Amino acid sequence: MSDSTPTVAAAEIARLAGVTRATVSNWRRRHTDFPAPVAGGTESRPVFDLGEVQEWLHGHGVRSADSPVQRLRTILRAEVDPSEVPALMSVVSGRDVADGTTVQTAIHDAVAEAGIKATLDVLAERGLDAVPSTGVYPTDSPVAALMADLLAAASSPKPQSVLDPACGSGALLIEAARIGASTLAGQDVLAVQAARSASLLRVELPGVGVEVRTGDSLLSDAFPGEQFDAILSNPPYAQRDWGADQLALDLRWEYSVPPRGESELAWVQHALSHVHPGGTAIVLLPPAVASRTSGRRIRMELLRANALRAVIALPPGASTPKQVGLQIWVLRRPDSAATSEFVLFTDAARALDAEGSQSDWQSLAERVTDTWRAFDHGDMEAATIAGFTAVVRVMDVIDDEIDLTPARRVRAAVDPHSVAASAHAAIELLGGHLAELRTAAETVERWSPGGNLTLRTATVGDLERGGAVQLVPLTAEDQAVGSPQRPVLSGRDLLAGRGPSGLTGPGVHASTEVIREGDILVSRFRDDHGAAPGARVAEGADVGAVPGAGVIVFRADPTRLDPWFFAGFIGSPDNSAAMFGATTIRIDPTRLRIPILRLEDQKPYAEAFRQLHLLRVAAARTADAAQRAAELIGTGLTAGAIEPPR
């Protein structure tokens, strides 16, 4: 480790001060007393003495967003090589005594202020800086909890020993302890992740046996020959170098040798090899594993052996990567009592509400768990829910394709009476939204011709300096273990005109700031150079949520600026100058221009913009309801569940 004075780049100064990098550049140009760059940087990326920067910020009345966690992050970047991070993890858990160095002092300060998990996460950030992460994703806490609940709901005895062969940050092992596991084992190819998991588990779960080892589980199994009661795992996806050639004759390939392009099915068989006969393995996988031609033989053998018990399709956004609807495979190592001739398919991919909100995730997770519990305990009738689950004979699944995609099986098992009732309900819902749209349209029917009035404008930066509006600084941090989850509002949610679509948790980039009623919410992104609606005033489900990626939050002085007036003019053509980017269009909030009017003159504009927002929301809901009704009726017609009118 270096003994040099901690340094910071412009981006880190921006985080310290809670401003944009452009503001830092302006400070350097306008203030001759701004600290000069020091050795260690480049002309394009200069670095500055951290102490001098903090002193300058204090002297100029800039409220620093510095904290022990941010200070640790800065010191790590300045003094610690990524390869040195695993050795520092033991300092966090107290297994090493502080030696008085700047780094260790910063670690203990961060632990005292933010806790063990947040400190480990900051260390891991630095440790993973030089590591490619393609195909490796964290397991978001709601999905990790669901996987553990599925394990607890199985008919097999409650597991006492659980292994995660790709444990990452340890999220799944923590959930295993929650459902009663007393022995936890993990392995990860990255030393920083193995050290991170071990430190977190030992501190958070002092009464549980923990053994976490470093290494590639497929190429260098750290637990050879050992068997556990259960497996919980979210293995890497689409690995090209997983060892197909070296492992061609491996004894783990009980269900056929995995082709080079089927690394996920190698992990599935690795998991099954590590559970006792009758033990359960629950694995999170990308959807392509269910249907790729190259994996057809292994899928068939898993079905024939009764090793695959359930395939559960999750909604896109449930876990990282957010754009993909992942699947949970529930597997059981066959034993002499394995006689079931059925497999359960659950299609939860479209089970969340029309606005994409995850606020009802808990009820969805309970529904998934209840149907699996009923199926695994032999109650096939309770496990069958039209449009949601299908209990299918194994021999009916074994065809030329062996396609295990749940939507395909659930659609094929539709109940005519249920589909007809759902279609009528969808049409009724569409009618309600059409009425809402008509009402909203009536409010914007009458307009008076304008007189080409030219309004004097000011930039948001000017308004902020004058105290009329505040650009709320947003500092993102991972939540501590056990912290209550909050909804997360993203920039894409704003563009789509919907409510918060995410939840806080590990791997979710969200601010610690809570949205207040009356806050002005702006999407940092635009779909094109037009005035795409990406701004609104916080109300309803927005209040109490936290801003996620791509959200800018303003707070207006209500005695000087109407929030809806401000939100409406942000989308004006005059503000195209504040947008930049070639493919993904972003906005610079300080360059936005807002007309200067007295508060009473702002009110008519504010009401008009509010009505236009309601019109857009009503139109989006109506379009979504029409799409859902058309899909449902079309599915019913093609499946023979309903007949056309005659």
VEXNUTI-875468 format. One record per residue (C-alpha): y, x, z. Coordinates in steps of 0.25 Angstrom, whole numbers, padded with zeros to 4 digits, always signed. Each point is the difference from the previous one (the first is absolute). Last residue first. Layout:
<sites>
YXZ;...
</sites>
This chain:
<sites>
-0062-0285-0139;+0005+0009+0011;-0007+0014+0000;-0012+0003+0009;-0001+0007+0013;-0010+0010+0006;-0005+0004-0014;+0003+0015+0002;+0010+0000-0011;+0007-0013+0004;+0001+0004+0015;+0005+0014-0003;+0011-0006-0009;+0004-0010+0011;+0001+0011+0010;+0007+0010-0009;+0010-0011-0005;+0003-0005+0014;+0002+0015+0005;+0010+0003-0012;+0008-0013+0003;+0001+0003+0014;+0005+0014-0003;+0010-0005-0010;+0005-0010+0010;+0001+0010+0011;+0008+0009-0009;+0009-0011-0004;+0003-0004+0014;+0003+0014+0004;+0010+0002-0012;+0007-0014+0003;+0001+0004+0015;+0007+0013-0004;+0009-0007-0009;+0004-0010+0011;+0003+0013+0009;+0008+0006-0011;+0009-0013-0001;+0002-0001+0015;+0005+0014+0000;+0009-0001-0011;+0006-0013+0006;+0001+0008+0014;+0007+0013-0005;+0014-0006-0002;-0001-0004+0015;-0003+0015+0003;+0011+0006-0008;-0004+0006-0012;-0003+0015-0005;-0011+0000-0010;-0013+0008+0003;-0004+0013-0007;-0013+0007+0002;+0002+0015+0000;-0005+0002+0014;-0013-0007-0002;-0005+0009-0011;-0009-0009-0008;-0014+0003-0006;-0006-0003-0014;-0014+0004-0002;-0002+0005-0014;+0013+0008-0003;+0007+0001+0013;+0014-0004+0005;+0007-0012+0005;+0014+0000+0007;+0007-0001-0014;-0008-0013-0002;+0009-0006+0011;+0010-0006-0009;-0011-0009-0006;-0001-0007+0014;-0012+0000+0008;+0007+0006+0012;+0010-0012-0001;-0010-0010+0006;-0004+0008+0012;+0015+0003+0004;+0004-0015-0001;-0013-0004+0007;+0003+0009+0012;+0015-0005+0001;+0009+0012+0003;+0012+0001+0010;-0003-0008+0012;-0015+0001-0002;+0000+0015+0000;-0011+0003-0009;-0014+0007+0002;-0006+0006-0012;-0015+0003-0001;-0006+0008-0012;-0015-0003-0003;-0008+0009-0010;-0011+0003+0010;-0001-0009+0012;+0010-0007+0008;-0005-0005+0013;-0003-0015+0003;+0007-0007+0011;+0008-0009-0009;-0005+0000-0014;-0009-0012+0003;+0011-0010+0001;+0014+0007-0003;+0005+0013-0006;+0011-0001-0010;-0005+0003-0014;+0000+0011-0011;-0010+0004-0011;+0004-0010-0011;-0001+0008-0013;+0014+0003-0005;-0004+0007-0013;-0004+0015-0001;-0015-0003+0002;-0010-0003+0011;+0010+0004+0010;-0003+0008+0013;+0008+0003+0013;-0003-0015+0004;+0012-0005+0008;-0001-0008+0013;+0013-0004+0006;-0002-0003+0015;+0004-0014+0005;-0012-0001+0009;-0005+0013+0005;-0010+0010-0007;-0006+0009+0010;+0002+0015-0001;-0013+0009+0002;+0000+0001-0015;-0013-0001-0009;-0009+0009-0008;-0014-0006+0003;-0010+0011+0002;-0004-0004+0014;+0005-0014+0003;+0011-0010-0002;-0004-0012-0008;+0003-0004-0015;+0005-0012-0008;+0013-0003+0006;+0006-0013-0007;+0001-0002-0014;+0011+0000-0011;-0008+0010-0009;+0011+0010+0000;+0002-0001+0015;-0015+0002+0002;+0000+0012-0009;+0010+0006+0009;-0010-0001+0011;+0001-0009+0013;-0010+0004+0010;-0005-0010+0011;-0002+0006+0014;-0013+0005+0007;+0000+0001+0015;-0001+0015+0005;-0015+0003+0004;+0001+0014-0006;+0014+0004-0002;+0007-0004-0013;+0003+0009-0011;+0014+0004-0002;+0011-0003-0011;+0015+0002+0003;+0009-0010-0006;+0015+0001+0002;+0007-0013-0002;+0011+0000-0010;+0011-0006+0008;+0011-0010-0006;+0014-0003+0002;+0002+0013+0009;+0010+0006-0010;-0009+0012-0002;-0011-0010-0004;+0009-0008-0009;+0004+0013-0007;-0014+0004-0002;-0004-0014-0005;+0010+0003-0011;+0013-0009-0001;+0004-0010-0010;+0012-0008-0005;-0004-0013-0007;+0004-0003-0014;+0000-0015-0003;-0004-0003-0014;+0005-0015+0003;-0013-0005+0003;-0006-0013-0005;-0005-0010+0011;-0014-0001+0004;-0009-0012+0003;-0015+0001-0001;-0003+0010+0011;-0004-0009+0011;-0008-0009-0009;-0009+0012-0004;-0004+0001+0015;-0004-0014+0001;-0008+0001-0013;-0007+0012+0005;-0004-0006+0013;-0006-0012-0008;-0007+0009-0009;-0006+0007+0013;-0005-0013+0005;-0006-0003-0013;-0007+0013-0001;-0006-0003+0014;-0006-0013-0005;-0005+0007-0012;-0007+0011+0009;-0005-0011+0010;-0007-0008-0012;-0006+0013-0005;-0005+0003+0014;-0007-0013+0001;-0006+0002-0014;-0005+0014+0004;-0006-0005+0013;-0007-0012-0007;-0006+0009-0011;-0004+0011+0010;+0002+0014-0006;-0012+0010+0000;+0004+0007-0013;+0014+0003+0005;-0005+0006+0013;-0010+0009-0008;+0011+0005-0010;+0010+0002+0011;-0009+0008+0008;-0002+0011-0010;-0014+0005+0002;-0003+0002-0015;-0015+0003-0001;+0003+0001-0016;-0014-0003-0006;-0004-0010+0011;-0003+0002+0015;+0010-0010+0006;-0009-0012-0001;-0012+0008+0006;+0009+0003+0012;+0002-0015+0003;+0014-0003+0002;+0008-0005+0012;+0014-0002-0006;+0014+0001+0008;+0014-0005-0002;+0001-0010-0011;-0010-0009+0007;-0004+0005+0014;-0014+0004+0002;-0003+0008+0013;-0001-0013+0008;-0011-0004-0010;-0007+0013+0000;-0002+0001+0015;-0009+0012+0001;+0007+0008+0011;+0005+0010-0011;+0006-0012-0008;+0006-0006+0012;+0006+0013+0005;+0005+0003-0014;+0007-0014-0001;+0007+0002+0013;+0005+0014-0003;+0006-0004-0013;+0007-0012+0007;+0004+0008+0011;+0007+0010-0010;+0007-0011-0007;+0005-0006+0013;+0005+0014+0004;+0006+0003-0014;+0009-0013+0002;+0013+0008+0000;-0005+0008-0012;+0010-0007-0009;-0003+0000-0015;+0010-0011-0003;-0011-0010-0004;-0008+0002+0013;-0011+0010+0002;-0014-0004-0005;+0001+0006-0014;-0009+0012+0002;-0008-0006+0011;-0012-0002-0009;-0013+0001+0009;-0014+0003-0006;-0012-0001+0009;-0014+0005-0004;-0013-0007+0001;-0015+0003+0000;+0000+0004+0015;-0013+0007+0004;+0005+0013+0007;-0009+0000+0013;-0008+0012-0004;+0013+0008-0001;+0011+0001-0011;+0013+0008+0003;+0011-0011+0001;+0012-0001-0009;+0013-0007+0000;+0009+0003-0011;+0015-0002+0002;+0008-0001-0013;+0014+0004-0004;+0010-0008-0008;+0008+0011-0006;+0016+0001+0000;+0001+0004+0014;-0008+0012+0000;-0001-0001+0012;-0004-0012+0007;+0002-0015-0001;+0009+0001-0011;-0009-0006-0010;-0008-0011+0007;-0014+0004+0004;-0013-0002-0007;-0012+0000+0010;-0014+0004-0005;-0012-0003+0010;-0014+0004+0003;-0003+0012-0008;-0012+0007+0005;-0010-0012-0003;-0008+0011-0008;+0001-0008-0013;+0015-0001+0002;+0002+0015+0003;-0009+0003-0012;+0008-0008-0010;+0013+0006+0005;-0006+0014-0002;-0004-0004-0014;+0013-0006-0004;+0009+0012+0004;+0003+0005-0014;+0003-0014-0005;+0012-0001+0010;+0000-0014+0006;+0001+0000+0015;+0005+0014+0001;+0012-0004-0008;+0005-0008+0012;+0004+0012+0009;-0008+0002+0012;+0000-0002+0015;-0013+0003+0007;-0007-0007+0011;-0014+0006+0004;-0009-0008+0009;-0013+0004+0007;-0013-0006-0002;-0007+0013-0002;+0009+0010+0007;+0013+0004-0007;+0003+0014-0007;-0007-0002-0013;+0007-0013-0003;+0013+0007+0001;-0004+0011-0010;-0005-0011-0009;+0014-0007+0000;+0007+0014-0001;-0008+0003-0013;+0003-0014-0005;+0015+0003+0001;-0002+0013-0007;-0005-0008-0012;+0006+0008-0012;-0010+0011+0001;-0012-0010+0000;-0006-0003+0014;-0015+0004+0001;-0008-0013+0003;-0001-0009+0012;-0005+0010+0010;+0010+0011-0004;+0001+0006+0013;-0012+0009-0003;+0009+0009-0009;-0006+0004-0013;+0013-0001-0008;+0009+0005+0011;+0005+0013-0006;+0003-0007-0014;+0007-0012+0006;+0008+0008+0010;+0012-0009+0003;+0008+0006-0011;+0006-0012-0007;+0003-0008+0012;+0003-0015-0004;+0003-0005+0013;+0000+0007+0014;-0008-0007+0011;+0005-0011+0009;-0011+0000+0010;-0007-0008+0012;-0014+0004+0002;-0009-0006+0011;-0011+0003+0010;+0000+0015-0003;-0010+0009-0006;+0000+0015+0000;-0008+0008-0011;+0011+0008-0004;+0013-0003+0008;+0010+0010-0006;-0004-0004-0014;+0005+0012-0009;+0001-0005-0015;+0001-0015+0003;+0007+0000+0013;+0010+0011-0004;+0003+0008+0012;+0007-0001+0014;-0006-0006+0012;+0003-0011+0010;-0008-0003+0012;+0005-0010+0010;-0007-0006+0012;+0009-0012+0006;+0006-0001+0014;+0013+0007-0004;+0003-0009-0012;+0014+0002-0004;+0001+0015+0003;-0014+0004-0005;+0002-0009-0012;+0014+0005-0004;-0004+0015+0001;-0013-0001-0007;+0006-0008-0011;+0012+0010-0002;-0010+0011+0000;-0009-0006-0011;+0012-0004-0008;+0006+0014+0001;-0013+0007-0003;-0001-0008-0013;-0014-0004-0005;-0002-0010+0011;-0011-0003+0009;-0001-0010+0012;-0009-0004+0011;+0003-0010+0011;-0009-0004+0012;+0003-0011+0009;+0002-0011-0010;+0005-0013+0006;+0008-0008-0010;+0013+0008+0003;-0008+0013-0001;-0003-0003-0015;+0015-0004-0002;+0003+0014+0004;-0010+0006-0009;+0005-0008-0011;+0015+0006+0002;-0005+0014+0001;+0011+0007-0008;-0009+0004-0011;-0015-0004+0004;-0007+0003-0012;-0015-0001+0005;+0004-0010+0011;-0012-0001+0010;-0002-0011+0010;-0009+0001+0013;-0001-0012+0010;-0001-0011-0011;-0002-0014+0005;-0014-0005-0004;-0002-0005-0014;+0004-0014-0003;+0013+0005-0006;+0013-0005+0007;+0004+0013+0006;-0001+0007-0013;+0008-0010-0007;+0011+0001+0011;+0000+0015-0002;+0003-0002-0015;+0010-0010+0003;+0007+0010+0010;+0001+0011-0011;+0005-0011-0010;+0012-0004+0009;+0002+0015+0004;+0002+0005-0014;-0011+0010-0004;+0007+0013-0005;-0002+0004-0015;-0007+0012-0006;-0002-0001-0016;+0010+0010-0003;+0005+0007+0013;+0003+0014-0005;+0003+0008+0013;+0012+0010+0001;+0008-0010+0009;-0012-0005+0007;+0002+0008+0013;+0015-0003+0000;-0002-0015+0000;-0012+0002+0009;+0010+0006+0011;+0008-0012-0002;-0012-0010+0002;-0004+0008+0012;+0013-0002+0006;+0000-0015-0003;-0014-0001+0006;+0003+0007+0013;+0012-0007+0004;+0014-0002-0005;+0009+0006+0011;-0009+0009+0009;-0009+0003-0012;+0012+0005-0008;+0006+0009+0011;-0014+0006+0002;-0001+0003-0015;+0014+0006+0000;-0003+0009+0011;-0013+0004-0007;+0009+0003-0013;+0011+0008+0007;-0010+0009+0008;-0002-0002+0015;-0014+0002+0000;-0004-0014+0002;-0014-0002+0006;-0011-0003-0009;-0009-0012+0001;+0012-0009+0003;-0003-0010-0011;+0012+0004-0008;-0003+0015+0002;-0014-0002-0006;+0007-0004-0013;+0007+0013-0001;-0012+0008-0005;-0002-0011-0012;+0015+0003-0004;-0001+0015-0003;-0005-0002-0015;+0013-0009-0003;+0008+0013+0004;+0009-0003+0011;+0015+0005+0003;+0010-0008-0009;-0008-0012-0004;-0006-0001+0014;+0014+0002+0007;+0005-0012-0009;-0011-0009+0004;+0001+0003+0014;+0014-0003+0000;-0002-0013-0006;-0011-0004+0011;+0010+0005+0011;+0011-0008-0006;+0011+0002-0010;+0007-0012-0006;+0013+0007+0003;+0013-0008+0002;+0010+0007-0009;+0013+0002+0008;+0004+0012-0007;-0003+0010+0011;-0014-0006+0003;-0004+0001-0015;+0006+0015+0000;-0008+0003+0012;-0013-0006-0005;+0002+0008-0013;+0003+0013+0007;-0013-0002+0008;-0009-0003-0012;+0005+0012-0008;+0001-0004-0014;-0009+0001-0013;+0004+0000-0014;-0009-0007-0011;+0006+0002-0014;+0006+0014+0004;-0013+0003+0008;-0003+0000+0015;-0005+0010+0010;+0013+0007+0004;+0011-0009+0005;+0009-0010-0007;+0014-0002+0006;+0003-0010+0011;+0011-0010-0004;+0013+0005+0004;+0006-0001-0014;-0002-0015+0001;+0001-0008-0014;-0011+0007-0008;-0011+0002+0010;+0003-0014+0006;-0001-0006-0014;-0014+0006-0002;-0004-0006+0014;+0005-0013-0004;-0008+0001-0013;-0013+0003+0008;+0002-0014+0006;+0003-0002+0015;-0007-0002+0013;+0006+0013+0006;-0014+0007+0002;-0006-0006-0012;+0011+0005-0009;-0001+0014+0007;-0014+0000-0004;+0003-0003-0015;+0010+0011+0000;-0010+0010+0005;-0002+0005+0014;-0001+0013+0007;-0007+0004+0014;+0004+0014+0004;-0010+0010-0003;-0012+0003+0009;-0010-0003-0011;-0014-0005+0003;
</sites>
